[in-house]
Amino acid sequence: MNKNVLIVVPAYNEGKSITAVIEEIRQKIPEYDFVVVSDGSSDDTVAICRNLNVSVLDLPVNLGLSGAFGCGMKYAYEKGYDTVVQIDGDGQHDPVFVLDMVKKMAETDCNIVIGSRYLENTKPTTKLRGFGGKIITVLIKVKTGVTIKDPTSGMRLYDRKVIEMFQKDDFCEPEPHTLAYLLKNGFKIEEIPVTLRTRESGKSYLNGIKATRYMFRVCLSIILV
């Protein structure tokens, strides 16, 4: 067991994509352990993971991304892992970039590495998503003095200090306001360029009115941080 890096894969009804995600992780970064957190999935996500001999945390109810990832961070904390990488279970994230993220953390001694979609002028998938991301970037800049190009990226690498913060501080979530909070507390964040693939199946945590509520809550949290 490699205690250096744990890949945490939150998954909500990702039965159609989780096999490909698991196989790609095993092929491209076989040196790292990983765990799938099934967030109250009602499809065959858990059964697929077990058939593939994958470690899976089967949550009995849907907690949302923050709750699911929080369970993954608690698992990493209790098992003694040094770092955690968040990868979505929908196949949008290419795990090959994990190698560059780990390298970046080693070179810069930072606490978080974000896989950024916008460092190389990549356009957002929708105008609304791009506009929302820019607002969050500006708010974080105003509050902390640090510019984060892609604060809503779901691909992040966290070191042991951040893993411990997730255990003792309820404010910590895999969300942009946590980035602002950690920056205010002296943590260092770096970004590397990554590419995002198109979701082919499964259900997004954010859709419709949930996206609007998400933006309001995140922006308010950053302002109050």
NORVEN-V669661 format. One record per residue. RES is the residue in one letter. SS is DSSP state (h for helix, s for strand, l for the rest). PSI is psi in whole degrees, -180 to 180 (* if undefined). OMEGA is omega as a letter, one per 40 degrees, with the letter a starting at -180 (NA if undefined). Layout:
RES,SS,PSI,OMEGA  RES,SS,PSI,OMEGA
This chain:
M,l,125,i  N,l,110,a  K,l,2,a  N,l,-49,a  V,s,134,i  L,s,129,i  I,s,122,i  V,s,124,a  V,s,94,i  P,s,135,a  A,s,127,i  Y,l,105,a  N,l,54,a  E,l,33,a  G,l,-31,a  K,l,-17,a  S,l,-17,a  I,h,-33,i  T,h,-45,i  A,h,-38,i  V,h,-46,i  I,h,-47,a  E,h,-36,a  E,h,-39,i  I,h,-46,a  R,h,-33,a  Q,h,-44,a  K,h,-30,i  I,l,61,a  P,l,-16,a  E,l,-10,a  Y,l,144,i  D,s,158,i  F,s,155,i  V,s,136,i  V,s,131,i  V,s,103,i  S,s,113,a  D,s,70,i  G,l,31,a  S,l,139,i  S,l,0,i  D,l,-153,a  D,l,21,a  T,h,-50,a  V,h,-44,a  A,h,-41,i  I,h,-46,a  C,h,-44,a  R,h,-38,i  N,h,-27,i  L,l,9,i  N,l,43,i  V,l,139,i  S,s,128,a  V,s,135,i  L,s,114,a  D,s,96,a  L,s,133,a  P,l,-21,i  V,l,162,i  N,l,118,a  L,l,-10,a  G,h,170,a  L,h,-44,a  S,h,-44,a  G,h,-42,a  A,h,-47,a  F,h,-35,i  G,h,-38,i  C,h,-39,i  G,h,-39,i  M,h,-37,i  K,h,-40,i  Y,h,-46,a  A,h,-40,i  Y,h,-48,a  E,h,-29,i  K,h,-7,i  G,l,25,i  Y,l,147,a  D,l,-36,a  T,s,155,i  V,s,136,i  V,s,130,i  Q,s,124,i  I,l,133,i  D,l,151,a  G,l,8,a  D,l,1,i  G,l,6,a  Q,l,-25,a  H,s,130,i  D,l,115,a  P,l,-13,i  V,l,-27,a  F,h,-14,i  V,h,-36,i  L,h,-42,i  D,h,-35,i  M,h,-44,i  V,h,-41,i  K,h,-43,i  K,h,-42,i  M,h,-40,a  A,h,-38,a  E,h,-33,a  T,h,-11,a  D,l,38,i  C,l,173,a  N,l,-26,a  I,s,139,i  V,s,126,i  I,s,132,i  G,s,101,a  S,s,133,i  R,l,-12,a  Y,l,8,i  L,l,-26,a  E,l,36,i  N,l,31,i  T,l,137,a  K,l,143,i  P,l,159,a  T,l,-31,i  T,l,156,i  K,h,-38,a  L,h,-43,i  R,h,-41,i  G,h,-41,i  F,h,-45,i  G,h,-42,i  G,h,-38,i  K,h,-39,i  I,h,-45,a  I,h,-40,i  T,h,-45,i  V,h,-44,a  L,h,-42,i  I,h,-39,i  K,h,-44,a  V,h,-41,a  K,h,-30,a  T,h,-17,a  G,l,4,a  V,l,135,i  T,l,121,i  I,l,115,a  K,l,-37,a  D,l,73,a  P,l,-16,a  T,l,7,i  S,l,137,i  G,l,8,i  M,l,105,a  R,s,150,i  L,s,127,a  Y,s,140,i  D,l,-179,a  R,h,-35,a  K,h,-39,i  V,h,-39,i  I,h,-43,i  E,h,-36,i  M,h,-38,i  F,h,-26,a  Q,h,-31,a  K,h,-8,a  D,l,113,a  D,l,-15,a  F,l,-19,a  C,l,123,i  E,l,165,i  P,l,57,a  E,l,162,a  P,h,-34,a  H,h,-28,i  T,h,-36,i  L,h,-45,i  A,h,-43,a  Y,h,-46,a  L,h,-37,i  L,h,-41,i  K,h,-23,a  N,l,16,i  G,l,7,i  F,l,153,a  K,l,134,a  I,s,135,i  E,s,163,i  E,s,149,i  I,s,153,i  P,s,135,i  V,l,166,i  T,l,146,a  L,s,130,i  R,l,162,a  T,l,134,i  R,l,130,a  E,l,-19,a  S,l,-179,i  G,l,179,a  K,l,131,i  S,l,147,i  Y,l,-29,a  L,l,119,i  N,l,149,i  G,l,-131,a  I,h,-24,i  K,h,-36,a  A,h,-40,i  T,h,-45,i  R,h,-39,i  Y,h,-49,a  M,h,-44,a  F,h,-46,a  R,h,-43,a  V,h,-47,a  C,h,-43,i  L,h,-41,i  S,h,-39,i  I,h,-42,i  I,h,-39,a  L,h,-4,a  V,l,*,NA
